[in-house]
Amino acid sequence: MKMIKTLTAVAVTTALLGGCQMTQTANAGSQSEQLTTQQQFPEVKVDYETFTLDNGLTVVVHEDRKAPIVAVNVWYAVGSKDEKPGKTGFAHLFEHLMFNGTENYDDEYFGPFERAGATEMNGTTNNDRTNYFQNVPTPALDMALWMESDRMGHLLGAVTQEKLDEQRGVVQNEKRQGEAQPYGRVWGYLAEQTFPEGHPYSWSVIGSMEDLNNASLDDVHQWFKDYYGASNAVLVLAGDIDVATAKEKVEKYFGDIAPGKPLQKLEAWVAKREGTKRATMQDDVPAARIYRIWNTAQLGTQDHEFLGLLSDILANGKNSRLYQRLVYEEQLASSVGGFQFGRDLAGQFFITADAKAGVDLDQIEQIIDEELTRLLTEGPTQEELQRTKFSTTAAFVRQAEKVGGFGGKSDILASGAVYHDNPGFYQQEMEWIKSATAADLQAAGKRWLTDGDFILHVEPQPDYQAGEAQASRDELPDVGELPKLDLPELNTFELSNGLEVYLAERHDTPTVEMSLVFDAGYAADAGGKAGTASFAMSMLKEGTENYGPMELSAKLENLGTSLSAYASLDTSTIRMDSLTVNLGESLGLMSEILLRPTFPQEEIDRKRSNWIENIRKEQARPQTQALRVMPGLMFGDDHAYSQPLTGSGTIDSINALTRDDLVEHANTWMRPDNARLVIVGDTTEAQIKPLLEQQLANWSAPAEPKPSKVLERPAEQQQARVFLIDKPGTPQSLIIAGQLAPSGTVDNADTIDVMNTILGGSFTSRLNMNLREDKGWSYGARSMWLDNLGPGLLIALAPVQTDKTQESIQEIVKEFTQYEGEKPATADELAKVQANKTAKLPGAYETKGQLIGALTDTLNKGKDMEYLEAYAQRVSNIDLNSVKATADEVLRPDAMTWVIVGDLEQIEEKVRALNLGEVTILDDVE
């Protein structure tokens, strides 16, 4: 099935999607061998029931009572493949229009949901479908169904020329923003080059600028009439709900909606190619990259699943053949990747690789040829097959923990219903994966990957009838009383070496997550070499006394365990996510990287090369480029927070980094009296404590006092400053305005957060509504409070179209100035944010990862579980005067530091004319 990886690929490549014929597979291995292998896989069953209204609306219900939330997920079987040449981008444009009000609620769609505490709220479009989803507290379900049914059945009267023009501008800015990124122009080009003219996948999901400009009001109205009928939709309700309740509510709200028009649709058009086609394109990118693509089997076929497994073995992850050859052994590439891109009509098999500086792509292509040929000739090994099957199954177990959101159970059921007319189709996909043999993968590869590469790279309509209207459309249903936050008990104990352990039991799925957090982070690099903390943490998995990096990676994959080590600004973390059945072995590997890392010089040199390539990529992306610069400007050169906000250091500091630096950092900061262990999952103190004592018996604190960091607040900037970074030819400017702000540990932290949310911290915030919804100059504008343990930062960020740079800066200044002056926060704005932040809490910690993140952050700030549980009460008690006073205290619109990345030939003169403050052009940006 490759559900996790397919969805990930779709998220990364919103421009494509694929399909083909079923093929006979080869059989290898005895039945007993295959049965033994399958029995080792964890099982997750997503139970469901389905029913269909008289108007054709398909409803799927999954009951999961672990949290008082319901995922509402509506999939319409329409995507960019249903467009026609010359009218591309309509599916995605209409997705935007669906959030701009209806005939009965002509206002921003997000408003009622924010008040009700909805989470995971979004809409997405791909080649094959458009979906709209949100997780809502159970009492808000009627409201959510009223809203979803209102835009399904009562939208067109509210779609005006003004709204079309506004959202057209937003979509065009989204397109500009995507194309402004390195490799951003590739996906549209690949669609054109890999499918024949007129094929539904031969244009990108977002469409062309010309077609978007030519879209008329009649065009978009017709799109809705053609595709948004009830019979072309699937509604999934997952979570705190049963079928009887679902039938009653869905009939009430959706039963009177028209079925819609009968539709004619293609079933498959793979367009398998012959021969090799080549192309070269030039773009502003930090490294040369090769794309190699074959048109392959579509979703719902065995071959699609087999090719997904094959892509893992060939090119996905450290243990893949191409990673080991190109990145690890010969060090010709800084990264490689591969995936089977699943779509309804056709699939595509992708291989990509980024060349290191000075390496010819022809050399990389030759090695890709060699390794692909060897894999197709010899087939995968049993170890490779077992590893990728188990890691795929483990990923699905984790995916099925969530009821909604991207890839959760509502998506799993909806995709089966829309693509395969079977919500439970995931079971077939998983069965194909579990029973796949090496010969199956080899045969599928030979069918599809031996020719046709590109290198860059219609059932009668039932007589549905609408029923009588049952739901009043005069006003929204009341949400009702919202549930209270109910967190598990936090148990605290101490190991014999003094390590504090915090355990929250969660037994819903058989997994355990833990975070070992050190008071370090890249603030600990102060006075040393920037990037040391991040580099040192990343090296923990690159060789230990008992395992080489590839051996360790293979063992983790075989166990289905995720183990990572990383640094943030204030902390360094070792994070583990293990299946309960493998917890003991997993802890052994976690202990291995903690207590026995060897920091081998050859691995340091190999990582250093790739690390520097990544810094160059950061420097090529406008946002990361600006975030690298901003801390030094705000804190000064000698402050612990003055390093690039990415934590990667500079090219010079990484070049100067030695093995002794890494060993010293680990010995200094990674000690039990400078750490805490937070655990959430399917275990108890009686079960986990002996395992921890066993694995950490030899870890003790050194005799010398533990280290500390100096995090004083620097002097306030008294005047505004402007720093310009030239990016010639870019279609967008990136505007960042920053100022110092309080620490996240202050007593009024919740008020600062609420204050910022109104200003720029949500979709309906002032900044976003101004620059995106009102002006249409940006795909999204926001502000962020970086609530560090030391002095914080408040940052406004807006990518805008180049010709509106000056006007956008003026609007940002206006919003900040008015917010602290003549237009302070209103009672309505405060009430909306309070409602959102409190109502969404019961569903905010649905997954173990969400809970462990909140617990870790709370403990880091010196608070406890009671503080976390009292959050709703504290936020509810915030009054308008407090918000106004906090804005007056915190905001300094006349003394902000501006970093603007754009085409200076077009924007410099206009920026200077604003007279914000002294203007400096940054030439050598590290």
N, C-alpha and C positions, 0 to 999 in steps of 0.2 A: 504493500500500500504506500509506503513512504509518506504517510500523512504528515508527519512533522516536517520532513524535509521538503515535500511538495509545497506545503503552505509557506515555509520559509522562503523557498525560491520565488513563489508568487509575490511575497511581500517585497523581496529585493528587486524583482524584475516585473513591475506592474505593467510592463509593456507587452508581454507575450502570453502563451498558453497552448496545449496540443492533443492528438488522436490517431487510430489505425485498426488493422484487422487482428482477430484472434489467431494465434498460431499454436501448432502442436509442440509440446515440450518433450525433451528427452527425459528418460528416467535413469537414475543412478542411485546405488546404495540399497540396502535391504530395507523392507518395511520396518523391521525391528529397530534398525539404526535410526531411521527417521522418527519413529514414535518416541524413542528414548530422548532424542534431541528436542522434540516438541514439548515433552513433559517438563523440560527444564524452564520453559518460558512462563513468566507470570501472566495471569489471566485478568483482564478487566472487561466486564460485560456492561454495556450501556443499554439497560432495559428501556423499552419504549412501547407506546401504543399510538396508533394513528387512526384518524378518521377524516372524512371529507365532507364539507358542507355541500348543500344543494347547488351552490354557485361555483363549485369546483375547487374551492380553497382546500388545500391539503394541510392538515394539522398533525404535528408529531409532538408527543408529550413524554418527557422523561422526569420521573420523580426522584428527587435527591434532597433530603431534609437536613443536611448537615449545617446549612446556614439559611437564615430567613430572607432569602433573595430568590428571584425568578429571572432567568435569562430569557429575554424576548428577542427572537432572531427571525427576521423575515427575509427569505431569499426569493428574488424574482428571476425566472429563467430568461434573462436578457442581459447581454453584455455587448462588448464592442463588435463581436462577430455578427451581430444582427444589424449592424449598420451597412450602409452602401457607400461605395467610393464617391467622394465629393461631399458626403455628409458624415464624416468621421468625428468621433469625440462626443456624440450625442448621449451615449449611455452614461459616461462619466459626468458630463455637464448636467444631466437630469438628476443624477445622484445629489449634486450640490443643491439643485432647486428643491429637492424633497425636504430640505432643512429650513426653508424660508417661509413657512406658514401655509395654512390651508384656508378653505372657505369659512370654516368655523373657528379656527384659531390662527388669525393672521398675524403671527409674531414669530420671533426666533424659536425654533423647535426645541432648543436646549433648555430654555428657561424653566418650564415645569419640572423637567427631569433633574436639573441642578438642585432645585428646591427640595425634591423628593430624595436626594441622595443617590441618584443613579451613578453607576460606574461602568467602565468598559463600553462607553457609548460612542458609536461611530457608524460610518457607512463606507462601503468599499465597492469598487467596480473592477472586474477583470474581463477577459475576453468572453466568458461564458455566462456570467451571472452578476447581478447587483444585489447587495445585501445591506440591511439596516439592523443594528442590534443595540441592546442596552441591558444591563443588569439592574433590576430595581428591587427595593425592599418589598416584601410580599404585599403590604397594604397599598402600595403604589401600582399594583398590577392593572387595576381598572383604568387608571389614568394612562398607563403605557399603551394598553390595548385600544383605548379611545383615540390616542394620538396616532398610533400606527394605522388603525382602520380609517381615520379621518384623512390621512394623506393617501391611502389606497383608494378611497372612494370619493373624496371631496377635495381634490387638489386644484383642478384646472382653473377654477374661478379666481384663485389667488396667485396664479403664475402670470405676472404682468410683464410688460416690456422693461420696466425699470428693474425688476428683479432679474430678468434675463441678462440685461446689460451688466448688472452688478456681478452676478455669478460668472458670466463670461470672462470678466476681468480677473476674478479670483482664479479661475481655472487657467487662464493664460499666464498668470503669475506663477501658478504651480508648475506649469510647463517650463517657463523660463528658469525657475529655481532648479528643477531637475536637470535641465540642459546646461546650467551653469556649473554643475558638479563635474569633476573629472570623470570621463567616460559616459557622461550624461546623454550624449547624442547617439550612443551606440545602439540602444534598444530599438528605436524606431527604424534605424538603418538595417538591423538584423531582420526585423519583420518583413521589410521590403525585399530583402535579398534571399531569404530562405524559403519563402512561399510564393507561388505564381501570382501574377497580377489578377486581382479579383477574388483571391482566396480570403476568407473572413479573418485570417490571422496575418494578413499582409500589411496591416497598418497598426499603429500603436493604440493602446487603450485611450490615451489622452487626446488623440487626434491631432490634426494639423491646425496651425494658426489660421490659415485661410478658411478652412471649413468651420472653425469656431466663429470667425468673424461673420461668415455668411449665414449662420444659424438664425432663422427667423422665429418669431413667436408662434406662427402656425406650425413650423417644423417641430418644435418641442411639444406643443399641444398634441400633435399627431403621434409623436413618440409615446406619450402617456396612453393615448387611446389604443394604440396598437399592442402595447406590451405590459401595461400595469393593471390588467384585469385580475380578478381573484383566482381564476383557473390557471393562471401562469405563475402562481406564487405558492410557496411553502412557508408555513409559520411553525416554528419550533418553540415550545415552552419547556424549559428545563429548570429544575430546582424545586422550590418549596411549593409544589402544586400537584394535584391528582387529575385524572382524566375527567371525572365527573365535573369538577370545577372548571376545567378547561373547556369542556363542551358547552357549559352554560354561558361562560363569559365570551367565548369566541363567537357563538351563534348570536349573542346579543349585539356585539360590536361589528362583526364582519358579515353577518348573514344577509344583509340588504344590499351589499355591494355587487355591482354588475359582474358577470363572469368574465367579460372581455371577449376579444375577437379570437376566432380559430386561427391557429398559427401553423405555418409550414417551416420545418427546420431540418437542416442536414443532420445526419447521424454520425458520419465520419468522412473525413477527407484528409488523409495523411499527407498526400503529395510527396511521396518518397522520391528522393532525387537520385540521379545517376551522375557519376563522375565527380570531380572536385572543382569547386568554384572558389576563386580567391578574390579578395578585395583589400585595399589599403585605405585608411582614412587618417587624417591628421586632426589632432585636438590638443587642447591645453591640458596635458596629463603629466603626472609626476614620474611615470614609468611606462615602458613599452609593455603591451599586454596582447596575448594571443587568445582568440576565441575560436573554438572548433565545435561545429554543431551538425548533428544529423537529425533529419525528420524521422520520427519513430512512432511506436505504438501509442494509442490514446489511453486515457483513463478508463478503468474498468476492464482491462485486459491483463492476463498473466504477464505478458511480455513487458508491460509498463512497470510492474512490480519487480520483475527480474532485472530490468535495466537500472532501476533505482538502486538495488543492491550492488549491481556491478559498478555503478558510478562511485559508490562508497569505497569499494575495494581499489578502484583505479585512482581516484583523485580526491577523495573527501577525508580530511583528517590526517593526523600525523602518521598513522599506520598505513596510509594509502601508498600504493606503489610509486605514483608520481611525486608525492611529497618526499618520500625517502630518497628517490633518485635526484630530483631537481633541486629541492630545497636543502635536504639534509646532507646528502653525500657529495654531489657535485657543486652545490651552492651556486647554481645558475639562475635560480628564480627566488624571489622573496616570498611568493605565495602561489599555491595552486588550488583549484577547486573543480568540482564536478557535481552534476545533478541531472536527474531525469525530470524534465519540466512537463507536468501532467496537465492536459487540457481535454475538453470534451470531444473535439474533432481530430486532434492530432497531438502527439507528444514531440518533444525535442530533447536530445541528449547533448549536454553542454560539458565542455572542458575549457577551463581558463587557466592562464598562468601569467604572472607578472615577472618580467625579466629584471634582473639586476642591471645596474648601470654598466654599459659596455658589452653586454651579452646580446648576441644576435638572436632574434626570434627564430630564425631558421634552425639554429642549433637546438633550441627548446622543442621546436616542432618535430625534429628528427627523433628526439628522445621520447616524445609522446607517441610517435609512430611505433617505436621499438617496444615500449611497454604495453601499448594496446595490442600489438600483434602477438606478443608473448602471452598476454592474458587470454586472448581469443584462441590461441593455438593450444596452450596447456590447460586453460581453465583455472579458476581460483582454487586455492588450497582449502582443505577442510577447516583449518584454523581461521582463514580469512572469511569463509562463509559463515561459520558459527559466530564470529565476532560481530559481523555487520548485522546478522539476523537478530542477535541478542540486543545490540545497542539500539536497533530500530524498534524492537518490542519494548524495551525499557523506556524509550522516548515516548511511545504511545501511552504507556502507563502514566507517565507524568502529565501528558497532554490531557488525559481523561480525568484529571483531578478537578479541573474547573468546569462549572456548568455553562459558562458563557465566555464572551470575549473572543479574541483571535485564537482559533484552533481548539476551543473547548468542546464539551460534549454537544452543545447545540449546533456548532459548526460541523462536527462529525456526522450528526444525524441529518442535518440540512443538505450537506453535500451528497450524501447517499441518496436522499429523496430526489434532489434536482438532477443530478448527473446519471443516476442508475435506477430511479423509480423504486428505491429500496433504502429506507433510512438505515437499515442494519448492514449495508453493503461492506462496511468496514470489516465485518467478520470474515467475509470472503477474501478481502485483501490481506488480512492478517494470516489467514489460512494459507494463502499462496506464499506469503513470506516465510512462514514457519516450515512449510513442506518443501521449499525450494532446494534443489540440489545444485552442486557445482556444475553438472552437465546442463541443467536448465539455464543457468546464467550464461554459460559458454555458448549454448545454442542460440539464445536470444541475441547475444552480442554479435554472433556471426550473421544472423538474419538482418540486423539493422546497422551495424557499425563497420561493415567492410566496403561500403560504397556510398556515394552521395553526400560527402561532407562539404560544408562551407567553412572556409577558413577566413577569418578576419582577425575573420572571420563571418430529411420528413413522418394514420389512425384518425379515423373519423372523430370529429369533435363531439363529445356528448352534449345532449340537449340540456345544458345547464340553464337554470332560471334563478333570478334573484328573489329572495324571500321578502317578506314584509319588514319594514324598518322597526327595530326594537329599541335601539339606543337613542336617547335624546342627543341632539347635536347643538343644543343651546349653550351648554357649558360643560367644562371638564368635570369628570367625576372626582369626588373628594378622594384624596389619597388615604385618609384614615390614620389611625394611630400607628406610628412607626415602631418597630421592635427596638429593644435596647441592646447595646453591645454586650455580648457574652463571650468573654475570652477564657481560655483554659487556665487553670491554676498554674502559677509559676513556682516550681519547686527549686530551691537553691541548696546546693551542697558544695563541699570543698574536698578536693583530692588531697592525698597525703603530701604532695609537693606544694600545696598552697593554692593551686589553681581553682578559681571560683567557677562553678558550673551552674547554669540556669537552664532548667528543663521544663518545657511545656508539652504535655502529651497530646498527640493527635493521632487517632487510630483509624482514620477514614480510608486511607490507602496504605499499602505496605511499604512505606518509605520513611527514611529518617534524614533530616537535614541538620547540619551543624555548621556554626561559624566560630572559628577560633580567632578572636580579634585582639590585635596588639595596639597599644597606644604609640603609634609610630607614624606611618604614612609618609608621603613625600615632604611634609613639613619637617621630618627628621633629617632631611638632606641639608638643612641650613648649615652653612659653614663648610660644606663638603661639595660633592659633585652632583649637580642636578640630575635626577633620574635614577639615582642609586637605589632608593627604596623600591621603585617599580621594577627595575631590572633585577634586583636581588630576589624579590618575591617571585618573579617570573622564572627564575633559574631553579627554584626548588624542585620542579618536576623534570629538570634536564639532566638528572644523574644523581644517584644515591650510592651508598656503600654496597647495596645489594641489587640494584636495578639500573640498567641504562635507560635513557629516555624513551626509546621505542618499546622496550620490554615493559616499562611501567605503564605506558599508554595502552599497550595491548592488554595487560592484566586488568586495568580499569574498564576497558571496553568489554572484555569478557564478563566482568562482574555487573555490567550495566551501571557503573558508578561514575558520577561526575565529581572531579576533584580539581579545584583551581586555587591559585594563590595570586594575590594582587594587592596593590596599594591604592588608597584614595588620599585625599589631602591630609586628613588627620589620623587615619588608621591604616594598618596593614592586616590582611585577612587571609586565612586558609579556610576555604569553604568546601564542604562535602555534601553530596546528595546520594544516598545509598538505598538500594532495595533492602528491606529488613532481613531477608534471608541471607544476604551477603554482608551484614553489618560488621561482623567480626573481622573478616578479611579486608573489608574496606578501611576499617580503623587501622589495621596494620599498615596499609599503604599510606594513610594520612600521617601516622607516626613516622613512617620512613622518610617522607619529605620534610617533616618537622625536625627530626633528630639526626638524620644521617645524610643531608645533602652534601655533595662533594664539590659543587661548582667547578666542573671540569673545564680546563682552559679551552679545549677545542669546541665545547658547546658555547662558552662565552663568546668566542670569536665568531661562531656561526650565528648566534643570536644578535650579536652586535651589528653585523652586516644588515640583517633584516630589520633591526630596530631603527637603524639610520634611514633605511628606505621608508619606514613608516613615518618617521619625523618629516621626511620630504613630502610624503602624502599629506600630512597635517598642514604643512606649509602651503600646499596647493589648494586646499579647501578653504574657502573664505571664512567659514565659521571657526574652524579649529585654528586657522592662522591668527584670527583676531583674539581667540581665547588663550593662545600662547603668549601674546603680547600684553594683554590687559593686566595680569597680576603684577608684573614688574612696574608698570606705570602707576598702579594704585598703591602698592605697598613699599616701593623702593627696592633697591638692589639687594640690601642686606637682610631683609625680612624673611622669616621662614616660609611665608606665603608668596614670595615674589617670583617663584618659578612658573613655567608654563602650566596652565590649568589642566592640561592633559596628563601631567605627571611624567611625561616621556623624557624630560631633560632637553638638552641641546646636542647638536652634532658634535661640538667640541667636547662637552662633558662626557658623552658616551664613548667617544674615541679615547678619552683619558681614563676611563674606568678600568680598574684592575681587579683581579681575583681577590687580592687582599682587601680591597674596598668592600666587596660583597660579603666576604667572610666576616669582616669586622662589623658590618651593619647587622648581619644575622646574629652574631654573638652579643652585640650590644642591646638590641631591641627585642629579640625573640626569646623572652624568658617568662616563666610562669607567673612571676609577681608583676609583670607588665601586660597581662593578658586576661581575658575571660572567655569562657566557652559557652555559647548559647546553642541549645538543642531544641528542635521542634520535630515531633514525629511519633512513629509507631514503636515506642519503647517506654520503659519505666526506669526509675532510679535503680531498683534492684537488678535490672537487666544491664543497664549501661554502665553503672559505676565500676563493677569488676572489670569490664572490658577496658575502660579508660585507665584504671589503675595498672592493669597489665601492660598496656601499650605505652603508657607515659611514665613508667616506673623509673626510668633513667633520666628524666628531665627535671632538673632542679635549678633554682635561681643561683647565680654567681654570688660571691661574697660581697663584691662591690655594690654600692647603691644603684638602684635602677636609674636610667637616664630620664631626663625631662626636656621639654621643648619650651622655648621662650616665644610667646605668642602675644606680645604687647600690641596695642593699637597704634598705628602710626599717626602722625599729624594729619589733620584734615586738610584737604585741598581747598584753597580759598577762592580760586577762579576756575572757570571752565577752560578746558584744553581740547584741542582737536588733533588727532593723529590720522594721517591718510596713508593707505597702502594701495599701490597701483596694481590693478589687474586688467590690463588692456583687453578690450573686446568682449568683456563679460556683459551679459544682458541684464544683470542685476547688480545692485549695490547692497552690501551688508552693513547695517548700521548697528553699532553697539554703543550704549551709553552706560557708564558705570560710576558708582560712588561707594564709599565705605558705608557699612551698616553694622548694627549690633551683632554680637555673637548669638548663636542658637541656644545658648544656655541662659539667656536673660529671662527675668520673671515674666515679661510681657511678650514672650516669643509668639504666643498664639495670636495676639493682637497685631503684631507686625505681619504675620502670615496672612491674616484676614485683610489687613490694609493693602498688602501687595496683591492679593487675589482680586480685589475690586479693581485695582489699577491695571494689572496686566497678567494675572496669574491664572486665568481661565478663558475658555472660548468666548464667553460673553463679557469679558473685561473691557474696560474703556479703550485700551490700546488696540486690541484686536478688532473690536467693533468699528473703530475709526478707520484704521489702515486697510483692513481686509473687507469688512462688510459694507461700510459706508463709501470708502474711496475706491476699493478694488485695486489698490496699488501693491498689495502684498498677499502672499498665500497664507501668512500668519505672523502676527506680531505679539510679543509677550514680554513680561518682566519676570525676573527670578530673584528670590532672596537666597543667597548661598549662606545657609545658617551654620557656619563653621563653628568649631569649638573655640577658636580664637576670633579675632575681628571678622565680621561677615562682609559680604558684598551684595549690593543691589544692582542688578544689570537689566537694562531694557535691550531687547534684540529684535530687529526687523529686517529681513531681506526684502528689498523693494525694487521695482523696475527702475532702471537707470535714469530715465527722464523725469522721475518723481523723487529723486534723492533729496533735493533741497526742500521740497514741500513736505516730505515725510519727516525730515528732521524738525521742521517747524511744528508739525502736529505732535511729535513726541514731546518737545519742549512745552507746548501748550497743555498737553494732558498732565504732565508733571506739575506745572505751575498752577493750573486751575485746581488740581486735586488738593494741593496744600493751601490754596487761597480761596478764590471766589466760587469754586464748584467742588466743595468737599464731598466726601462719601455721603450718600443719601440713605434714609431708613430702608428703602426698598432694596438697594444694593446690599446693605448689610444683612437684611433678612434673607435674601437669596443665598448669599455665601454661607451664612450660618446654617440654613436649611440643608444646603448641599453637603457641607462638611460633617454634619451630624447624622443626617439621614443615610448616608452611604456607609457609615461605619460598620453595621452588622455584616455587610458583604465585603468589606475592605480587606479582611484577613481570611478569605476563603481558602487560599492555598498556604502551604507551609512556608513557601518562599516569602509570601507577603507578610506573614506573622513574624518570621525570624528577622526580616528586615526592619519591621517596626520595633521589635524588642531590642535589637542591637542598637538602633539609633537612640532609643529611649535610655538604655543603660549607658551608652557612651556619653550622654549629656547629664549623667549623674542622677537620673530619675529611676522610678521603679514601676512595677506593673500597675499599682494603684494610680500613678500619675497618668499612665496610658489609658486606663479605664475611665478616668475622670475627664478625658479630653472633651467629650461632648458637653459636659456641664460647664467647663471653662469657656468654651467657644460660645455657648448659649448665653453666658453672662456678660459677654463683651457688649458695651453700649456704644452709641454713635459718638459721644464725646471722646471716648477712649480712642476710637479709630481716627478721629480728627486730630487729637493731640499727638498720636503716634506719627501720623503723616507729617505734621508740623515739626516734630522732633527728628524724624529720620530723613526725610526727603530734602535734597539740596539741589534743586534744578538749575541754579545759577553756577554751580561749581562741579559739574559732572565732567568726567573724562570720556571723550568720544573717540572711538576707533571706527573708521569707515573704510571698507574695502570695496574698491570699484574701479571703473575706467576713469582715471583722473583727467584724461583729455576731455571727457564729457562732463565731469562733475566738480572738478577742483575749483574753478572760478565761482560757481554757484555756492559751493560750501563756504568759501572764503567770504562771499558777500553777506552771509548770515551774521558775521561778526560774533560768533559764539565765544571766541577766545583765541589764544595763540595757536597757529596752525603749523604742524610739523609733518613733513613727509618722511615716512620710515622706509629707507631703501634696503638695508640689510636686516631682514626680519628673520630671526632665528626661531 
